[in-house]
Amino acid sequence: MAEFIRQGRADDAAFIAYTVLLAQRGPRPLGWFDFALDQAEPQVLDFLAKLAVATPRSWYHVSQFLIAEVDGRPAAALCAMPSRETRDTMRAAIEEVAISTGVSAADIFTRGAYARPCWVQGGEADWLIEHVASRPAAHGRGLVQALIAQALSAGRAAGFSRASITFVIGNVAAERCYAKAGFTFAEEKRDRGFEALTGSPGFRRFARAI
């Protein structure tokens, strides 16, 4: 089977939405957007697909993603971008899509605030890798390792010397994958409220030099 890695583009919006949803959920049944939007999965995916082509180039935007194709079909993806650009663009993108869909952005951020006490992201000088996921049928093909390697090369070419990646504590598959790619433990934060809602005690961050 032919494999190819490329930059995300507008017609990948639905796949990016699926990727973000899978990555946020990890081993749990619900992720941040499930809680923050408080809607059924089709509506969550529709909102995410709109974020993928919104004006602000947030960490949900197609332009920030690398996509691995198998036989011309997207099979795995990840976001790679400067950490310092994530917060403002994320908020602006959600606000834009909320307005266009008639959803309250304030309500989204209020419901999503449960993650704030234990979120860890690394410093503003870091190259950030996020929203890493692949289709179940593509597991075991080494696609995510190839994507991470290319993402690290892109960060190095952009002048970054350190990369960070964050995942929910208990996502054993993600932790093994990132360790295989040379990442090691940097920090973690736990919160009882987060655990009561999600079943995971918090977030763990891995980092490595690039």
KOLDO-257455 format. One line per 5 residues: number of its first residue (from 1); their letters; for each residue x, y, z of N, C-alpha, C, CB. Coordinates in Angstrom, 1 decimal, m for minus. Last residue first. Glycine has a CB too. Layout:
BEGIN
NUM> a> X/Y/Z/X/Y/Z/X/Y/Z/X/Y/Z | ...
END
This chain:
BEGIN
210> iaraf> 14.9/18.9/19.7/14.8/18.7/18.2/15.9/19.4/17.5/13.4/19.2/17.7 | 14.3/17.3/22.9/15.0/18.3/22.0/14.8/17.9/20.6/16.6/18.3/22.4 | 11.0/16.8/24.2/12.3/16.3/23.7/13.0/17.5/23.0/12.1/15.1/22.8 | 8.3/15.9/26.6/9.1/16.9/25.8/10.4/16.2/25.2/9.5/18.1/26.6 | 5.0/15.4/27.8/6.3/14.9/27.4/7.0/16.0/26.6/6.2/13.5/26.7
205> rrfgp> 2.6/15.9/30.3/3.3/16.5/29.2/4.7/15.8/29.0/3.5/18.0/29.3 | m0.6/14.9/31.3/0.8/14.7/31.4/1.5/15.2/30.1/1.1/13.1/31.5 | m3.6/15.8/33.1/m2.8/15.8/31.9/m1.3/15.5/32.2/m2.9/17.1/31.1 | m5.9/13.8/35.1/m5.3/15.1/34.6/m4.5/14.9/33.3/m4.5/15.7/35.6 | m7.2/11.4/35.8/m6.8/12.4/36.9/m6.2/13.7/36.4/m5.8/11.8/37.7
200> sgtla> m10.2/10.5/34.1/m8.7/10.6/34.1/m8.3/11.7/35.1/m8.2/11.0/32.6 | m12.8/10.8/34.3/m12.3/9.5/34.6/m10.8/9.5/34.5/m12.8/8.5/33.7 | m14.2/13.2/33.9/m13.6/12.5/32.7/m13.2/11.1/33.0/m12.5/13.3/32.2 | m15.2/14.2/36.4/m15.9/14.4/35.1/m15.5/13.4/34.0/m15.8/15.8/34.6 | m13.3/13.6/38.3/m14.7/13.2/38.5/m15.5/13.3/37.2/m15.3/14.1/39.6
195> efgrd> m11.0/14.7/37.1/m11.1/13.3/37.2/m12.5/12.8/37.4/m10.2/12.7/38.4 | m11.6/17.4/37.4/m11.3/16.9/36.1/m11.5/15.4/36.1/m9.9/17.2/35.6 | m11.7/17.6/40.2/m12.9/17.9/39.5/m12.8/17.3/38.0/m13.1/19.4/39.4 | m9.0/16.9/40.9/m10.1/16.0/41.3/m11.4/16.3/40.5/m10.4/16.2/42.8 | m6.2/17.0/38.8/m7.3/17.8/39.4/m8.5/16.9/39.7/m7.8/19.0/38.5
190> rkeea> m2.8/17.3/38.0/m3.9/16.5/38.4/m5.0/17.4/39.0/m3.6/15.3/39.3 | m0.2/17.5/35.7/m1.1/18.2/36.6/m2.3/17.4/36.8/m1.4/19.7/36.1 | 3.3/16.9/34.9/1.9/16.6/34.9/1.1/17.4/35.9/1.7/15.1/35.1 | 6.3/17.0/32.9/5.4/17.4/34.0/4.0/16.8/33.9/5.4/19.0/34.1 | 8.0/15.4/31.3/8.4/16.7/31.6/7.6/17.2/32.9/8.1/17.7/30.5
185> ftfga> 9.2/12.3/30.0/8.3/13.0/31.0/8.9/14.4/31.3/8.1/12.2/32.2 | 10.2/12.3/26.6/10.3/11.9/27.9/9.5/12.8/28.8/11.8/11.9/28.4 | 10.3/11.2/23.2/9.9/12.1/24.2/10.0/11.5/25.6/8.4/12.5/23.9 | 11.0/9.4/21.2/12.1/10.1/21.9/11.6/11.1/22.9/12.9/10.8/20.9 | 9.1/7.8/20.2/9.5/8.9/19.3/10.6/9.8/20.0/8.4/9.8/18.9
180> kaycr> 8.5/6.2/22.3/9.2/5.6/21.1/9.7/6.7/20.2/8.2/4.7/20.3 | 7.0/8.0/23.7/8.3/7.6/24.3/9.1/7.0/23.1/8.1/6.6/25.4 | 4.7/8.2/22.1/5.6/9.4/22.2/6.9/9.0/22.8/4.9/10.4/23.1 | 3.7/5.5/22.4/4.0/6.1/21.1/5.0/7.2/21.2/2.7/6.5/20.4 | 3.2/5.4/25.2/4.2/4.5/24.6/4.7/5.0/23.2/3.6/3.1/24.4
175> eaavn> 1.2/7.4/25.4/2.5/7.5/26.1/3.6/6.6/25.5/2.3/7.1/27.6 | m0.8/6.3/23.8/m0.2/7.5/23.4/1.2/7.7/24.1/m1.1/8.7/23.8 | m1.4/4.0/25.3/m1.0/3.9/23.9/m0.3/5.1/23.5/m2.2/3.6/23.0 | m2.3/5.1/27.8/m1.1/4.3/27.7/m0.6/4.2/26.3/m1.3/2.9/28.3 | m3.7/7.4/29.1/m3.7/7.1/27.7/m2.3/6.3/27.4/m3.8/8.3/26.8
170> givft> m3.3/8.2/31.7/m4.0/6.9/31.5/m4.1/6.5/30.0/m5.4/7.1/32.0 | m3.6/11.6/31.3/m3.0/10.5/32.1/m3.9/9.3/32.0/m2.9/11.0/33.6 | m3.9/12.9/28.0/m4.5/12.6/29.3/m3.8/11.5/30.0/m6.0/12.3/29.1 | m1.0/14.8/26.8/m2.1/13.8/26.6/m2.7/13.5/28.0/m1.5/12.4/26.0 | 1.2/16.8/24.8/0.4/16.6/26.0/m0.7/15.6/25.8/m0.2/17.9/26.5
165> isars> 4.5/17.7/23.9/3.2/17.0/23.5/2.5/16.6/24.8/3.6/15.7/22.7 | 7.0/19.8/22.6/6.2/19.3/23.7/5.0/18.6/23.1/5.7/20.5/24.6 | 10.4/20.4/21.6/9.0/20.1/21.3/8.3/19.5/22.5/9.0/19.1/20.1 | 13.0/22.7/21.0/12.4/21.8/21.9/10.9/21.6/21.5/12.4/22.4/23.3 | 14.0/24.5/19.2/15.0/23.5/19.7/14.3/22.5/20.6/16.1/24.2/20.4
160> fgaar> 13.0/26.0/16.1/12.7/25.6/17.4/13.7/24.5/17.9/11.3/25.1/17.5 | 13.3/26.9/13.4/14.1/27.5/14.4/13.8/27.1/15.9/14.0/28.9/14.3 | 12.0/25.5/11.5/11.4/26.8/11.9/12.2/27.5/13.0/9.9/26.6/12.3 | 13.3/23.1/11.4/13.5/24.1/10.3/13.0/25.5/10.6/12.8/23.5/9.0 | 12.2/22.0/13.7/13.7/22.3/13.7/14.0/23.3/12.6/14.5/21.1/13.5
155> gasla> 9.6/21.6/12.9/9.9/22.5/14.0/11.4/22.9/14.0/9.6/21.8/15.3 | 10.0/19.8/10.8/9.4/21.1/10.5/9.7/22.1/11.6/7.9/21.0/10.3 | 11.0/17.6/12.3/11.8/18.3/11.3/11.3/19.7/10.9/11.9/17.4/10.0 | 8.7/17.1/13.8/9.9/17.5/14.5/10.9/18.2/13.5/10.6/16.3/15.2 | 7.0/16.2/11.7/6.7/17.4/12.5/7.9/17.9/13.2/5.5/17.0/13.5
150> qaila> 8.3/13.9/10.9/8.2/15.0/10.0/7.9/16.3/10.7/7.2/14.7/8.9 | 8.0/12.3/13.2/9.4/12.6/12.7/9.3/13.8/11.7/9.9/11.4/12.0 | 5.2/12.2/13.3/6.0/12.9/14.4/7.4/13.3/13.9/6.1/12.0/15.7 | 4.7/10.7/11.0/4.2/12.0/11.2/4.9/12.8/12.2/2.7/12.0/11.5 | 6.0/8.3/11.7/6.4/9.0/10.5/5.9/10.4/10.6/5.9/8.3/9.2
145> qvlgr> 4.4/7.5/13.9/5.9/7.8/14.1/6.4/8.6/12.9/6.6/6.4/14.2 | 2.0/7.2/12.6/2.1/8.3/13.6/3.6/8.6/13.9/1.4/7.9/14.9 | 2.5/5.0/10.9/2.1/6.3/10.4/2.3/7.4/11.4/0.7/6.3/9.9 | 3.0/2.4/11.6/4.0/3.3/11.8/3.7/4.7/11.3/5.3/2.8/11.1 | 0.9/0.6/11.5/1.6/0.8/10.2/2.8/1.8/10.4/0.6/1.3/9.2
140> ghaap> m0.7/0.3/13.7/0.4/m0.6/13.5/1.1/m0.5/12.3/m0.2/m2.0/13.6 | m3.8/1.4/12.4/m3.0/1.2/13.5/m1.9/0.1/13.2/m3.8/0.7/14.8 | m5.7/1.8/10.5/m4.3/2.1/10.1/m3.4/1.9/11.3/m4.3/3.6/9.7 | m8.2/1.3/11.5/m7.7/0.3/10.5/m6.2/0.6/10.1/m8.5/0.4/9.2 | m8.6/3.5/13.1/m8.3/2.2/13.7/m7.7/1.2/12.7/m9.6/1.7/14.3
135> rsavh> m6.9/6.5/12.0/m8.0/5.6/11.9/m7.7/4.2/12.5/m8.4/5.4/10.4 | m5.1/8.3/14.5/m5.2/7.6/13.2/m6.4/6.8/13.2/m3.9/6.7/13.0 | m3.8/11.3/16.0/m4.7/10.2/15.9/m4.6/9.6/14.6/m6.1/10.6/16.3 | m3.1/14.1/17.9/m2.5/13.0/17.2/m3.4/11.8/17.2/m1.1/12.6/17.8 | m3.2/16.8/18.9/m4.3/16.2/18.1/m3.7/15.1/17.2/m5.0/17.3/17.3
130> eilwd> 0.1/18.3/18.7/m1.1/18.0/19.4/m2.1/17.3/18.4/m1.8/19.3/19.8 | 3.2/19.7/19.4/2.5/18.6/18.7/1.3/18.3/19.4/3.5/17.4/18.4 | 4.9/22.8/19.4/3.9/21.9/20.0/3.3/20.9/19.0/2.7/22.8/20.5 | 7.9/24.0/20.3/7.2/23.6/19.1/6.2/22.5/19.7/8.2/22.9/18.0 | 8.4/26.6/22.8/8.3/25.2/22.4/7.6/25.0/21.0/7.5/24.3/23.4
125> aeggq> 8.3/29.0/23.9/9.4/28.8/23.0/9.3/27.4/22.4/10.8/29.0/23.6 | 6.4/29.0/25.8/6.1/29.7/24.6/7.2/29.5/23.5/5.9/31.1/24.8 | 6.4/25.7/27.4/6.7/27.1/27.3/6.4/27.7/25.9/8.2/27.3/27.6 | 3.6/23.5/28.1/5.0/23.8/27.8/5.2/25.3/27.6/5.5/23.0/26.6 | 1.1/22.7/28.9/1.4/22.8/27.5/2.8/23.1/27.2/0.6/24.0/26.9
120> vwcpr> m1.5/21.3/30.8/m0.1/21.6/30.7/0.3/21.7/29.3/0.8/20.6/31.5 | m4.4/21.6/32.8/m3.8/21.6/31.5/m2.3/22.0/31.5/m4.6/22.6/30.5 | m5.8/21.6/35.2/m4.7/20.6/35.1/m4.1/20.6/33.7/m5.3/19.3/35.4 | m7.6/23.7/35.3/m6.8/23.5/36.4/m5.6/22.5/36.2/m7.6/23.0/37.6 | m9.1/23.5/32.7/m8.1/24.5/33.0/m7.1/24.2/34.2/m8.8/25.8/33.2
115> ayagr> m11.1/21.8/32.3/m9.8/21.3/32.0/m8.7/22.3/32.4/m9.6/21.0/30.5 | m13.5/23.1/32.9/m13.1/22.0/33.8/m11.6/21.5/33.5/m14.0/20.8/33.6 | m14.2/24.9/30.9/m13.2/25.3/31.9/m12.8/24.2/32.9/m13.8/26.5/32.7 | m16.1/24.2/29.2/m14.8/23.7/28.9/m13.8/24.0/30.0/m14.3/24.1/27.6 | m18.3/25.7/30.0/m18.4/24.2/30.1/m17.0/23.6/30.0/m19.3/23.6/29.1
110> tfida> m17.3/28.2/29.3/m17.7/27.9/30.7/m17.7/26.4/30.9/m19.0/28.5/31.0 | m16.9/28.0/26.6/m15.7/28.2/27.4/m16.0/27.9/28.9/m15.2/29.6/27.3 | m19.6/27.7/25.8/m18.6/26.7/25.4/m17.4/26.8/26.4/m18.1/26.9/23.9 | m20.8/30.0/26.7/m21.2/28.8/27.3/m20.1/27.7/27.0/m22.5/28.3/26.8 | m19.5/31.9/25.0/m19.3/32.0/26.5/m19.7/30.7/27.2/m20.2/33.1/27.1
105> asvgt> m20.5/31.2/22.6/m19.1/30.9/22.8/m18.8/31.0/24.3/m18.2/32.0/22.1 | m23.5/29.7/21.9/m22.9/30.7/22.7/m21.4/30.3/23.0/m23.7/30.8/24.0 | m24.3/29.2/18.4/m24.0/28.7/19.7/m23.3/29.7/20.5/m23.0/27.4/19.5 | m24.7/29.8/15.7/m25.8/30.2/16.7/m25.5/29.6/18.1/m27.1/29.8/16.2 | m22.8/29.5/13.9/m23.7/28.3/14.2/m24.7/28.6/15.2/m22.9/27.2/14.6
100> siave> m21.3/31.8/13.8/m21.9/31.3/12.6/m22.9/30.2/12.8/m20.8/30.8/11.7 | m20.5/32.0/16.5/m21.4/33.0/15.9/m22.1/32.5/14.7/m20.6/34.3/15.6 | m18.8/29.7/16.6/m20.0/29.8/17.5/m21.0/30.8/16.9/m19.5/30.2/18.9 | m16.8/30.4/14.9/m17.7/29.3/14.5/m18.9/29.4/15.4/m17.0/28.0/14.6 | m15.6/32.6/16.3/m16.1/32.8/15.0/m17.1/31.7/14.6/m14.9/32.7/14.0
95> eiaar> m14.9/31.3/18.8/m15.8/32.4/18.8/m16.4/32.6/17.4/m15.2/33.7/19.3 | m13.0/29.5/17.8/m14.2/29.0/18.5/m15.3/30.1/18.5/m13.9/28.5/19.9 | m11.0/31.3/16.9/m11.6/30.4/16.0/m12.9/29.9/16.6/m10.7/29.2/15.7 | m10.2/32.7/19.3/m10.8/33.4/18.2/m11.6/32.5/17.2/m9.7/34.2/17.4 | m9.2/30.5/20.8/m10.3/31.3/21.3/m11.0/32.0/20.1/m9.9/32.3/22.4
90> mtdrt> m7.0/29.8/19.1/m8.0/28.9/19.5/m9.3/29.6/19.9/m7.5/27.9/20.6 | m5.4/32.1/19.0/m6.1/31.6/17.8/m7.2/30.6/18.1/m5.0/31.0/16.9 | m4.6/32.3/21.7/m5.4/33.4/21.1/m6.1/32.9/19.9/m4.6/34.6/20.8 | m3.1/29.8/22.0/m4.2/30.2/22.9/m5.1/31.2/22.2/m3.6/30.8/24.2 | m1.0/29.3/20.1/m2.2/28.5/20.2/m3.4/29.1/20.9/m1.9/27.2/20.9
85> erspm> 1.4/30.4/19.7/0.3/30.9/18.8/m1.0/30.2/19.1/0.7/30.7/17.4 | 3.3/29.3/21.3/2.9/30.6/21.6/1.7/31.1/20.8/4.1/31.6/21.4 | 3.9/26.8/20.1/3.1/26.8/21.3/2.5/28.2/21.5/3.8/26.3/22.5 | 3.8/26.5/16.6/4.4/27.1/17.7/3.5/27.2/18.9/4.9/28.5/17.4 | 2.7/23.1/15.5/2.8/24.6/15.4/3.5/25.2/16.6/1.4/25.2/15.2
80> aclaa> 1.0/20.5/14.3/2.4/20.9/14.7/2.5/22.4/14.4/3.5/20.1/13.9 | m1.3/17.8/14.6/m1.1/19.3/14.5/0.3/19.6/14.9/m2.2/20.1/15.3 | m1.7/14.8/12.6/m1.4/15.5/13.8/m1.2/17.0/13.5/m0.1/15.0/14.4 | m3.2/11.8/11.3/m2.9/13.2/11.3/m2.4/13.7/12.6/m4.1/14.0/10.8 | m4.1/9.1/9.1/m3.6/9.6/10.3/m3.2/11.0/10.2/m2.4/8.7/10.9
75> aprgd> m5.3/8.7/6.6/m5.3/7.6/7.6/m4.9/8.1/9.0/m4.5/6.5/7.1 | m6.8/9.8/3.6/m6.2/10.1/4.9/m6.4/9.0/5.9/m6.9/11.4/5.3 | m5.9/8.0/0.7/m7.0/8.2/1.6/m6.4/8.6/3.0/m7.9/7.0/1.8 | m4.0/7.0/m1.1/m4.7/8.2/m1.4/m5.8/8.6/m0.5/m5.3/8.1/m2.7 | m2.9/4.8/0.2/m3.6/4.7/m1.0/m4.5/5.8/m1.3/m4.4/3.4/m1.0
70> veail> m2.9/6.7/3.0/m2.6/5.3/2.6/m3.5/5.1/1.4/m2.9/4.3/3.7 | m1.4/9.7/4.3/m2.4/9.0/3.4/m1.9/7.6/3.2/m2.5/9.7/2.1 | m1.1/11.8/7.0/m0.6/10.6/6.3/m1.7/9.9/5.6/0.1/9.6/7.4 | m0.8/15.2/7.4/m1.7/14.1/7.1/m1.0/13.0/6.4/m2.9/14.5/6.3 | m0.4/17.9/9.6/0.3/16.9/8.6/m0.6/15.7/8.6/1.7/16.6/9.1
65> fqsvh> m1.9/21.0/10.2/m1.9/19.6/10.3/m1.0/18.9/9.2/m3.3/19.0/10.1 | m2.4/23.7/9.9/m1.5/23.3/11.0/m1.3/21.8/11.1/m2.0/23.8/12.3 | m4.4/24.0/8.0/m3.0/24.4/7.6/m2.0/24.0/8.7/m3.0/25.9/7.4 | m6.8/23.3/9.3/m6.2/22.3/8.3/m4.7/22.7/8.0/m7.0/22.3/7.0 | m7.0/24.1/12.7/m7.0/24.5/11.3/m6.3/23.5/10.4/m6.4/25.9/11.2
60> ywsrp> m6.7/23.8/15.4/m7.8/23.0/14.7/m7.8/23.2/13.2/m9.2/23.3/15.3 | m5.0/25.6/16.3/m4.5/24.3/16.3/m5.6/23.3/15.9/m4.0/23.9/17.7 | m6.0/28.3/14.0/m5.8/27.7/15.3/m5.2/26.3/15.2/m7.1/27.7/16.1 | m6.1/30.7/12.2/m5.4/29.4/12.0/m5.0/28.8/13.3/m4.1/29.6/11.0 | m9.2/32.2/11.8/m8.0/32.1/12.6/m7.4/30.7/12.4/m8.3/32.3/14.1
55> taval> m11.3/31.4/9.9/m10.3/32.4/9.5/m9.1/32.3/10.4/m10.9/33.7/9.6 | m11.8/27.8/9.6/m12.1/29.1/10.1/m11.0/30.1/9.8/m12.4/29.1/11.7 | m11.6/25.1/9.0/m11.4/26.1/7.9/m11.8/27.5/8.3/m12.3/25.7/6.7 | m11.9/23.8/11.4/m10.8/23.4/10.5/m10.5/24.4/9.4/m11.0/22.0/10.0 | m14.3/24.7/12.4/m13.1/25.2/13.0/m11.9/24.9/12.1/m12.8/24.6/14.4
50> kalfd> m15.9/23.0/10.9/m16.0/24.4/10.6/m14.7/25.1/11.2/m17.2/25.1/11.2 | m15.3/20.6/12.1/m15.0/20.8/10.7/m15.0/22.2/10.3/m16.0/20.0/9.8 | m16.3/21.1/14.7/m14.9/20.9/14.5/m14.5/21.1/13.0/m14.5/19.5/15.0 | m19.1/21.1/14.1/m18.4/22.3/14.7/m16.9/22.2/14.4/m18.7/22.4/16.2 | m19.4/18.5/13.2/m19.7/19.6/12.3/m19.0/20.9/12.8/m21.2/19.8/12.2
45> lvqpe> m18.8/17.0/15.5/m17.9/16.9/14.3/m18.2/18.0/13.3/m18.2/15.6/13.6 | m20.9/17.8/17.1/m19.6/18.1/17.5/m18.6/18.1/16.3/m19.1/17.1/18.6 | m23.1/16.8/15.7/m23.0/18.2/15.8/m21.6/18.7/16.2/m24.0/18.7/16.8 | m22.5/14.0/15.9/m22.6/14.7/14.6/m22.5/16.2/14.7/m23.9/14.3/13.9 | m22.6/13.7/18.9/m21.3/13.6/18.0/m21.5/14.2/16.7/m21.0/12.1/17.9
40> aqdla> m24.6/16.2/20.5/m24.3/14.8/20.0/m23.1/14.8/19.1/m25.6/14.3/19.3 | m23.2/18.5/22.9/m24.1/18.2/21.8/m23.7/16.7/21.4/m23.9/19.1/20.6 | m21.5/20.1/24.5/m22.7/19.4/25.1/m23.7/19.1/24.0/m23.3/20.3/26.2 | m19.2/21.6/24.1/m20.4/21.8/23.3/m21.7/21.2/23.8/m20.1/21.3/21.9 | m17.6/20.6/26.2/m17.7/22.0/26.0/m19.0/22.4/25.1/m16.5/22.6/25.4
35> fdfwg> m17.7/17.7/26.0/m18.2/18.4/27.2/m18.5/19.9/26.9/m17.1/18.3/28.3 | m16.8/17.3/23.4/m18.0/16.7/23.8/m18.6/17.4/25.0/m17.8/15.2/24.2 | m14.4/18.7/23.5/m15.5/19.3/22.7/m16.8/18.6/23.0/m15.2/19.2/21.3 | m12.8/17.0/25.2/m13.1/18.4/25.6/m14.3/18.9/24.8/m11.9/19.2/25.3 | m14.4/13.7/25.0/m13.3/14.6/25.1/m13.7/16.0/25.3/m12.5/14.5/23.7
30> lprpg> m15.5/10.4/26.1/m15.8/11.8/25.8/m14.5/12.7/25.9/m16.9/12.4/26.7 | m14.5/7.9/26.6/m15.7/8.0/25.7/m15.9/9.4/25.3/m16.9/7.5/26.3 | m10.9/7.5/26.6/m12.2/7.8/27.2/m13.3/8.0/26.2/m12.0/9.0/28.1 | m8.5/7.3/25.4/m9.1/6.0/25.7/m10.5/6.2/26.4/m8.2/5.2/26.7 | m9.1/10.2/23.4/m8.1/9.2/23.9/m8.8/7.9/24.2/m7.3/9.7/25.1
25> rqall> m10.5/12.5/22.9/m11.1/11.4/23.7/m10.1/10.5/24.3/m12.1/10.7/22.9 | m8.8/14.0/21.4/m9.2/14.5/22.6/m9.8/13.4/23.5/m10.2/15.6/22.4 | m8.4/12.3/19.1/m7.3/12.6/20.0/m7.7/13.1/21.3/m6.4/13.7/19.3 | m11.0/12.1/18.1/m10.3/10.9/18.5/m9.2/11.3/19.5/m9.8/10.1/17.4 | m11.4/14.9/17.4/m12.3/14.2/18.3/m11.6/12.9/18.9/m13.6/13.9/17.6
20> vtyai> m9.3/15.3/15.6/m9.3/16.1/16.8/m10.2/15.4/17.9/m9.8/17.5/16.6 | m10.1/13.5/13.5/m8.8/13.4/14.2/m8.8/14.1/15.6/m7.7/13.9/13.3 | m12.6/14.6/12.7/m12.5/13.2/13.2/m11.2/13.0/14.0/m12.6/12.2/12.1 | m11.6/17.1/11.7/m12.6/17.0/12.8/m12.6/15.7/13.5/m14.0/17.3/12.2 | m10.0/16.1/9.7/m9.4/16.8/10.8/m10.3/16.8/12.0/m9.0/18.3/10.4
15> faadd> m11.9/15.1/8.0/m11.0/14.2/8.6/m10.3/14.8/9.8/m9.9/13.7/7.6 | m13.3/17.5/7.3/m14.0/16.4/8.0/m13.0/15.4/8.6/m14.9/15.7/7.0 | m11.2/18.9/6.0/m11.8/19.4/7.2/m12.5/18.3/8.0/m12.8/20.5/6.8 | m9.8/18.5/3.7/m9.5/17.6/4.8/m10.3/17.9/6.0/m8.0/17.5/5.1 | m10.1/20.5/1.9/m11.0/19.4/1.7/m10.7/18.3/2.8/m10.8/18.8/0.3
10> argqr> m8.0/22.3/2.7/m9.4/22.6/3.0/m10.3/21.4/2.9/m10.0/23.7/2.1 | m5.2/20.4/3.9/m5.8/21.3/3.0/m7.4/21.4/3.3/m5.6/20.9/1.5 | m2.1/19.5/5.5/m3.5/19.5/5.4/m4.0/20.6/4.4/m4.1/19.7/6.8 | 0.8/18.2/3.7/0.1/19.2/4.5/m1.4/19.1/4.4/0.7/20.6/4.1 | 1.6/14.6/3.7/1.4/15.9/3.1/0.8/16.9/4.1/0.5/15.9/1.8
5> ifeam> 2.9/11.5/3.1/2.6/12.5/4.1/2.6/13.9/3.4/3.7/12.5/5.2 | 1.9/8.3/2.0/2.4/9.6/1.6/2.0/10.6/2.7/1.8/10.1/0.3 | 2.0/4.9/0.8/1.9/5.9/1.9/2.5/7.2/1.6/2.5/5.3/3.2 | 0.6/2.2/m0.9/1.3/3.4/m1.0/1.0/4.4/0.2/1.0/4.1/m2.3 | 0.8/m1.2/0.0/0.0/0.0/0.0/0.9/1.2/0.0/m0.9/0.0/1.2
END
